[in-house]
């Protein structure tokens, strides 16, 4: 199909069509946009989904209409509306369009390379959103698996770790977004990264913008629970033999009896026993509490910005002289 030519189309041409195929292309978004623009002219930036798209190329060729667009700023998608619903022809059209886009973008390689060397901001993968979502999904699975002894405790333990990673990810996100510009060098950032997590949390208002400048109150229930959680986390991670894992043996009538001590069953998780759904939910509540304490300590503008993107998989920021500005659609 090397002789196929693609021409601009109108959005209204697609009103009555049925999509034949949809392909998520491996062509990078910048390459796709610049390649398409050099092939057919300007993109449509009006007739799009403003939340999920930034641009759309409406195209036509013999017997088919094509949409080529970005999706959530993460992938390049091609939708084909073949008039006879011929899926084989649709796939070939996609392959030919990709080939032409790749050729066109290579001709613009110097422009593309120049742009990549001078980023105006970053798309930060949000560790809190990713791990917290996974924990929520695991808790849901564990609730279904209650009673299946071989399954539920393992799922609960996985959810427990995801929650702790989410909490640490939240703190790292605070430092990534709000660390004072004068502290943004590798040596200082590396030192802060190695600090104990409770110290790092308490001093975040000192090192980061958006706070009142005083350390967090370490006497709150949320903070104390946070410290306890991460002490337990260390016991799990380092496979420590804790007090609760050592059980006395007594002898009677020349028979050994193990005294299985079950300390703190109604408290926090312990490496000495299986985790249950209720314990993991209690941990989730504690994580939410410390997140809310941090948010409540921020000034209104920074709090609003962070709350808006807290559960977004990607956070888009612009760098303005070392200060990161969160970008989002109103």
C-alpha angles and dihedrals in degrees: 000000000000091000093062116122125200123211134185115272134191125251091237090060087073098051098101100028130111117219113244099192143355123207128187101213127214092222109115113250096242092049091047094050096046092042093051093044091054090048103046109005133246124007123237109252097171107057095056141100099267093203097052105023139051099182144008133195113206108202139178134197135164107317097347146074122212136199116201115184150141119260122208088333089281108085144026114232133192121198119191126202104193112189094227095037089245102167094188091055090045091055091050091050090053091050091050093047091050090050092051092046091050092049091048094047091050088057087055094045095120091055092047093048092049091053093049092052092057109046116183093202145338142257103225118203103229110229094189094056093045098049096037091053091050090050091051091051092049092049089053091051091046091053089056091046096052108133094029095104096192093054115031099060092050092051091047091052090051090050090049092056092046090054093051091047089049091054092050089045090054091054092047089050091054090054093045094051103035110025107134112263093238090058096050100109128111096248096054094038090051092051092050091048090058095051119111108270097241091050090047090051095047093050097044092102089056096051100033135064122237098054135095091254098247124111117259116269102260093194097071119110090241093055095044091050089049091055091049092049093054093047087056089044089058091051089054097043095047093038090233118189097236129196090257090058094059113083123186120237119217128189127222127166087358089298124123118230123189114217102217102206112201104193122181098003090157093047131065128327118281134198087232096072144027118276122240133206093254092054092050091048088052089053090049089053090051092050091050090049094056091045089052091049091054092047092048089055094057125091114260098258097049091042091053092049095048094044090053095055101028094107096035115115090219127035116200116210137176120215112228108181093318096319115109115221116200113230121207140148117259 
